[in-house]
Amino acid sequence: MAFTSYGDHWRKMRRIMTLPFFTNKVVNTYSSMWEKEMDNVVDDLKHNEGISLKAKNEGFVIRKRLQLMLYNIMYRMMFDEGFESMEDPMFIEATMYNSERSRLAQSFEYNYGDFIPLLRPFLRSYLDECRDLQKRRLAFFNNFYVDKRRKIMAANGGKHKIHCAMDHIIDAEIKGEITEDNVLFIVENINVAAIETTIWSMEWAIAELVNHPEIQHKIRVEIDTKLGGKPITESNLDELPYLQATVKETLRLHTPIPLLVPHMNLEEAKLGGYTIPKESKVVVNAWWLANNPEWWSDADEFHPERFLEEEETTELTVSGGKVDFKFLPFGVGRRSCPGIILALPILGLVIAKLVTNFEMKPPPGKNKVDLSEKGGQFSLHIAKHSTVVFNQIIHN
Ligand code: HEM
């Protein structure tokens, strides 16, 4: 859906995807599952033989475990399926397909032909590689996940109750609203748009928190004072403005999709004295909007307080409401990210659970983790996955 031109097809796809993925009801239905998956991460860091000693002493690369958590969250919502462990062959296969897809899409070969048509013939082998991967990857989703739901839906003379997102989507196919290919592309879109972006943001948030122990402390104090020992759940995130400011500051300084997704104006437009011909590729530099030192004080500092003080008007809205065009990590308007409704609470909960259970520190001999960036065609992610020491906090 993310790359579909604006029009009837996009409208239909967005409508069909909204009910199973992007409503408050979905958040309410699944938030206790998200919390359980996050508690499993905390539990592994404390007690899992293969993880806990490392996590306590030399440090552990947390990305892989968070990746398992997020795959479990998204695959349970999508297919009512989960993965056993980081060694589960299905998990290994799913992550292999998705990271290969990500590598190809991040490549700058991806679009130079759009700008220099003469070079297009040289793209052929790259495009063949993309097509080959797409075929194998979609077959994997279809054979192991979508088909299984089709069979469950067809059992009992088709009287099966809708149980997960895929059932809604297959239902739309049965009603003739979308095709079999559309179903597979929805699965492909969620695998890319939902999982990778959210993991990059988690990695950035954790790395910044490791380098800013005082911010970890402030989050802990806020949780203690505001919740007074109550468990942290999606429904009480509203009571934790400093935690939410930390999530926003992560998305500001490390905008995961810095240029958003390319847009296109259907009609000729006049803007700032320029004529923009119809069907131009319009690229918005959301990173610069969020990091321009003329608009943000100490723009290159990780400083969540800015969202509570000087930048108090800067709001992320799930739907409607006031929008500050300085801060658009999820885009804005019709084509903005519908996943914001899931991504913000998931990020807030993960940070809250890690910070209340552990002091997160750099590995022995280091006083910071490396925050170098690696840019790709679409994303801005951390160059080296951080190794983090997790010192357990004992609660009385
Ligand atoms: C931190 C996490 C995330 C970030 C930073 C992010 C960011 C974005 C951005 C920048 C766009 C393009 C907006 C534009 O060009 O105006 C987008 C589109 C999209 N995102 Fe996200 N996203 C995140 C998480 C998610 C999640 C969790 C889901 C789904 C469960 C999701 C689903 C989508 C979809 C379907 C689109 C295409 C929307 C359309 O074209 O109508 N995203 N996202």
Residues whose N, C-alpha, C, O or C-beta is under 5 A from the ligand:
A	BS01	HEM	M1 A2 A193 A194 T197 T198 S201 P256 I257 L260 V261 P329 F330 G331 V332 R334 R335 S336 C337 P338 G339 L342 A343
